[in-house]
Every structure is written in C-alpha cells, then in structure tokens.
Amino acid sequence: MPCRRLLPFLIVILSFSILSCGGPEERKMKFYNKGKALYEKGDYVKARLEFKNALQIDPKFAKAYYMLGMNELKEKNWRQAFGYLNKAVKLEPGLYDAQVALGNLFAAAGQTEQAREKAEQVLSKHPDNEGALMLKANCLIAEGKTQEAETILTSLIKKDPKNFRPYIGLAKSRLTQKDTQGAIKALRDLLKQDEKNKVARLMLAEILERDHNLSGAEEQYQTLIRQNPGNEDFKLLLAMYDTRNGQAGSAEKILTDLTTAHPEEEKYRTA
C-alpha cells in the first residue's frame, strides 16, 4: 500500500529527470539558441560561452563556429573571427553567410582576389544573395571597375530602397572617381529613406568637411546629437570637428559640459 502511494511521486521525479537531461542534440541546440539570443541582445561575452558549450557537445557544429566568428567580429577580434569563420566553411561549405563574412574579412585586409572568390562561390549557387553581391561590388570598386560595381549597387537599391549598404557602396565608388557631389547625392538619397542612419550621416559630415562645406558638416553633427540624445559620443565628435576648424571656444564648452556631466569618463577630459 505505501508503494502505491509513492508511485505517482516516483513517476513525476523520473519524468522531470528525463526531460531535464535531454539528448546531446537537444542540449547542443539549447546552448546554441541561448547563445544566439544573447548575441542579438549584444551580450557577446556570455554568447561566446554558450556557443563554446555547444561545441563541447558537437565539435563539428559549423553553425556554432559561424556564430562565434560573428561574435568576434562584433568585438573587433579580427584574427579570432577569421579562424572561426574559416572553420565553419570547411565543415559546411554551404554555409553561405559564413562564406560572405569571410570574404568581407579578406576584402578588409586588401586581399581582393580571395574576397572575390568567396563572392562568386556564393553567387554560383544563389545569384541574388545580397551579401555576396555587395561583396562583389566592393571588390570591383577596389579593382577600379566602378561602372560594373555601380550596376550591381543600383540594382540592389531598386530591389530594396531602404537597404543602406548599396548607397554606402555607391558613395564609396563615387569617391574613388573623385566625384564628391555624386557621393553626397548617394548619401542624401539614403537619408531620405532612413533619416536616422548614423553611418550615412557621419560619412556625409566627413565628405562635406573635406569639401569645405563647414556649415553643412556641422549640421550633420547637430542632427546626430538631436537624433541620439543618449549618445554623448556625437557631442565629442562635434567638439573634435570644432577644434579642427578653428572653433576652439565652442569645442571647449562642449568638453566642459561633458566633463561636468560625466566626471568618471576620462575620454572627455583628454579629448
């Protein structure tokens, strides 16, 4: 009789034990998915641990190597990122996002031929892959084949006018041709689609400053400050801009205000 009364409790305990353990595949994916969630939140330190936990269970888990590579890219650990991405594509050549990410690292290192190979490898299977097309366009710009590159970039813009990358690529292409106004137009076209795009606005500010349009450049920094009230770094950039352009008084006031508001931040005292 006592055994019968204990039986339901034993079943519950046994069921819980089975569910909590799971098989290797289930545990691997649990670590991997947790790592991806942490990666999306920007918690790269914890994400790295979860991906490594997944790899302890399955050392040939290519997607975990890929995510480790992307994680290291976010942390600007270029060598580690390259190693993980390279491992991912060796294990699974059809991991096209990893191939493109690896190609972008080759391109950043000036190894255009290897980068182009990665782009073509992906495009041979997926001709419309946006990342591979952007990589190919950037390689063409580096090779001086700007017309061919711009054909790709304009087609990407037509396909998705809100995708900022082709506009940035187009601006870079125009700059290599010393077409400053063409670069400015590309960036302004992007800002019409996405007025809060920080990359475009910063790039536009730099180009306008080099083109001696100081009021236009300052306007971009002021807009960045207004659009990002919680990010004091844009005020620091404005102070640096003022210093470069003979407005020491304005720069000093900005830095004094920043130091007063954030006495713990050394970068404002040493700027």
N, C-alpha and C positions, 0 to 999 in steps of 0.2 A: 504493500500500500504506500509506504513512504517513497518508493522508487517511482511509482506512478505520478505522485505529486511533483517530484523533481524533474520528470521527463520534459515538460514544457520549457522549463528554465534551461535545461541542457540543450534543447533544440535551438533556443534563441541564442545562447552563447556560441554554439557551433556555427550557426548561420552567420553571426556577426564576424566570427573569426575568418570564415571563408570569404566573405565579402570584403573584409578589410585587407586581406592579403592580395588577392588577385594574382594573375599570371604575369610573367615577365613583360609581355606585350602591353598589358594593361598598365602596369607600373611605369613602363618606359613612356607611354603616351601621357600618363598623368604628369610626370616630370616635364615632358616637352611642352604640353599645353599650359602648364603653370608658368614655365619659362617665357612662352610667347606672351602671356597676359602681362607678366612683369616687364617684358621688353616694350610692349605697347604703352605701358604706364611710364616708361623712362627709368625704371629701376634696373639699370644694367648690371650692377654688381650681383644682385640676387638672381637675375635672369641667367647670368653666366653659370651660377651654381646649379640651377635646375637643368640646364642643357647638359652640363657635365654629369649630373646624376643619371640622365637618360642614357648617356654614352657609356656609363659604367655597366649598365644593363645590356646595351647593344652597341659595341664598339664600331659597328659598321652602319650606324644610323645616319645616313647622309644629310637628312633634313636638320638634324641637331647640329652637325658641323656647319651647315649653311647659316643657321640662326646664330651660332657662336661667332661666325665671321661677320654677320651684320651687326651683332652686339659690339664687337671690337671696332667696327667702323664708326659706330656712334661714339665710342670712347677715344677715337683717333689713334688706336693702336694698329697702325697700318700693317706691320710685319705679321702680327698675330692674325689679323683679318685675312691676309693673303694665304697664310698657312691653312686656316680652317676652310676657306672657300675652295682652295685647291684640293684639299682632301675630299670635300663634298662632291666636286665634279668628277673626281677619279672614281669614287664609289658609285656615283649615279650621274652619268653624262647628260641624261635627260632633265636634270635639274636646271632649267633654263635661267631662272632668276639668279642662281649662283654663278652661272656662266657669264651673265651680263655684269654682275657685281665684280667678278674677277677681271673682266675686260675693262671696266672703269678704273680699276687699280692699275692695270697696265697702261692705260691712257694717261692717268695722272703722273705716272713715272716716265712718261715720254716714250714708252715702248708701243708705238702706234701699230706696228705690224702685228704684234701679238694681240693687241686690243681688237684690231680689225678682224683677225681670225675668229675671235670669240663672237663678235657680232655676226659674222657670216655663218658661223656654225649654228647659231640660234635661228637666223633668218631662213636658212635652208629648210628648216622644219616648220617654222612659224613666221611667214613673211610679214605679218602685221604686228609682230611683237614690238611694242612701243619703246621699251628699254633698249632693245637691240638696235632699233632704227636710230634712236638718239645717240647711242654709242658709235654707230657707223657714221652719222653726220659729224660728230665731234672728231672722229678720225680723219674724215675728209677735209675738215677745216684745218686740222694740223698739217695735212699734206698739201694745203693750198688749193684744194679742189672745192672752192666755196660755192660755185654755181650748182654743182652736184649735191653738195650738202644742203643748200637752201631749198632745193627741190623737195628733199625729204622733210625738212623743217616746216615748210609752208603746207605740205600735205598733212602733217601732224596737227598743225594749227587749225586747218579746215575741219579735220576729223573731230577735234575737241578744243574749241576756242578757249576753254578755261584751264587747260593744261599749261602750266607756266614754263616747263622745261624747253619746249621748242622756241619760245620767244627769247629766252636767255641765250640759247644756242644761236639764234638768228642775230641777236645783238653782238655776240662774240664774233660771228662771221663778218659782220659789217665793220667791226673794229679792226680786224686783220686786214681789211681792204682800205683802212683809213677813212671809212665812210661814217663819220661821227654822227651826222644827222640821221642816217639810216639806223644806227644803233639806238639813238634816242627815240626814234619813232617806234621801233620794235618794243622797247620797254614801256613807252606810253600806251601802246596798244594793249600790252599785258595789263597795265594798271587800270585800264578801262574795264577789263574783265574781272580783275581782282585788285581792288584799290589798297588792300592791306598786305599785299605781297612784299615782305621785307627784303628778300633777295633782289627783286627788281628795283625797289626804291633806293636801296643802298648803292646798287650798281649805277643807277641813273644819277645819283648825287655825285659819285666819283667822276663820271663822264662829264657832267655839267661843270664841275670844278676844273677839270683839265681843259675844258673848252672856254674857260674864263667867264662862264655864266654863274657868277657867285651868288646872285640873288636866287637863281633857280636852284642851285645846290643847297643853299641854306633852307629854302622852302621844303625840300625833301626831308632834311633832318628834323625840321619843326613838325612836319606831318608825322614822321615816325614817332616822335615824342608824344604827340597828341593821340595817336592811334594805340600806343602801348604805354599807358600811364604807369604800369607797374614795373616797367623795364628801364632802370636808370642808365643802362649802358648807352642808350641812344643820346642821353644828355652828355655823357662823356665823349661820344663821337662828335657831337656838336662843339664841345669845348676844344677838342683837338683840331677840328675844322677852323674854328675861330683863331686859334693860335697860328695855324699855317697861313692864314690870310690877314694877318696884321690886326686882329681884333683882340688884343691881349686883355683888355678890360672886361669884355664880355666873357671870355674864357675863364678869367679869374673868378668872376661872380658865380658862374656855373659850378666851378670846382669847390668854391667856398660853401655854396648851398649843399652840394653833395656830401662834403666832409661833415658839415653840421648835422645833416640828416642821417648819415651813416658813419659815425666816428670809428667803427670797427673795421671799415673797408680801407685797406692800405692803398688800393689802386687809385682811389680818388685823391689821396694825399701826395702820391708820387707822380701823378699824371703831368 
